[in-house]
Amino acid sequence: MPVEFDKYRQTRDTVESLPIDPGSNAHQLLSFLAQHPDLGFKPAEIAESVDIPRGSLNPTLSRLEQQGLVEHEPPYWSASDDDRIEAVAATMYSMDAFEERYADDDFTGWEETDVDPRDHR
C-alpha cells in the first residue's frame, strides 16, 4: 500500500529517536501510558498492568519524566504530549490490530511435520 513518504520518514525517525530499548521497563511503561494518553495513573495502578518489579517502577517513571516522556502530578503519572509518544501509541495500535487479525496463525510444532523440498526432487 502506498504511503506519504515524508510522513512515513518523519514517523519512523520519531519512533527511532526514543531513548529507550524495546522490552525494557521504560518501554513497557511508556507503551502502557501511550495507550491511555488522556488518563493519569497511580503507580499501584500501573503496576497491575505491566510486568515490572514494584521497586523499579518509580525510578523508571522518574527517568522518563526527566526525558520529557511522562508527566507527574502527584500521585498521578501520564504520557506527555511529546510527538514521540503519539508515534508509539500509533505503532501499538497497529500491532494490536495485526495481532487481532492474525491471532490464529500458530506455528507451534511445525518443525516436527515440516518437509524439506530438497528431499523431494
For each residue, the residues with C-beta under 8 A, 3 or more apart:
1:
2:
3: 7 8
4: 7 8
5: 8 9
6: 9 10
7: 3 4 10 11
8: 3 4 5 11 12
9: 5 6 12 13
10: 6 7 13 14
11: 7 8 14 15 87 90
12: 8 9 15 16
13: 9 10 16 17
14: 10 11 17 18 83 84 87
15: 11 12 18 84 87 88 91
16: 12 13
17: 13 14 84
18: 14 15 30 69 84 88
19: 67
20: 24 26 27 30 64 69
21: 24 26 27
22: 27
23: 27 28
24: 20 21 27 28
25: 28 29 52 56 57 60
26: 20 21 29 30 60 63 64
27: 20 21 22 23 24 30 31
28: 23 24 25 31 32 50 51 52
29: 25 26 32 33 46 50 52 57 60 61 64 70
30: 18 20 26 27 33 34 64 69 70 79 85 88
31: 27 28 34 35 88 92
32: 28 29 35 36 46 49 50
33: 29 30 36 37 41 46 70 77 78 79 85
34: 30 31 37 79 85 86 88 89 92
35: 31 32 89 92 93
36: 32 33 39 41 79
37: 33 34 78 79 85 86 89
38:
39: 36 78
40: 73 76 77 78
41: 33 36 45 46 76 77 78
42: 45 46 75 76 77
43: 46 47 57 58 61 75 77
44: 47 48
45: 41 42 48 49
46: 29 32 33 41 42 43 49 50 57 61 77
47: 43 44 50 52 54 57
48: 44 45
49: 32 45 46
50: 28 29 32 46 47
51: 28
52: 25 28 29 47 56 57 60
53: 56 57
54: 47 57
55: 59
56: 25 52 53 59 60
57: 25 29 43 46 47 52 53 54 60 61
58: 43 61 62
59: 55 56 62 63
60: 25 26 29 52 56 57 63 64
61: 29 43 46 57 58 64 65 70 72 77
62: 58 59 65 66
63: 26 59 60 66 67
64: 20 26 29 30 60 61 67 69 70
65: 61 62 68 69 70 71 72 77
66: 62 63
67: 19 63 64
68: 65 80 82
69: 18 20 30 64 65 79 80 82 84 85
70: 29 30 33 61 64 65 77 78 79 80
71: 65 77 78 79 80
72: 61 65 76 77
73: 40 76 78
74:
75: 42 43
76: 40 41 42 72 73
77: 33 40 41 42 43 46 61 65 70 71 72
78: 33 37 39 40 41 70 71 73
79: 30 33 34 36 37 69 70 71 82 85 89
80: 68 69 70 71 85
81: 85
82: 68 69 79 85 86
83: 14 86 87
84: 14 15 17 18 69 87 88
85: 30 33 34 37 69 79 80 81 82 88 89
86: 34 37 82 83 89 90
87: 11 14 15 83 84 90 91
88: 15 18 30 31 34 84 85 91 92
89: 34 35 37 79 85 86 92 93
90: 11 86 87 93 94
91: 15 87 88 94 95
92: 31 34 35 88 89 95 96
93: 35 89 90 96 97
94: 90 91 97 98
95: 91 92 98 99
96: 92 93 99 100
97: 93 94 100 101
98: 94 95 101 102
99: 95 96 102 103
100: 96 97 103
101: 97 98
102: 98 99 105
103: 99 100
104:
105: 102
106:
107: 110
108:
109: 112 113
110: 107 113 114
111: 114
112: 109
113: 109 110
114: 110 111
115: 119 120
116: 119 120
117: 120 121
118: 121
119: 115 116
120: 115 116 117
121: 117 118
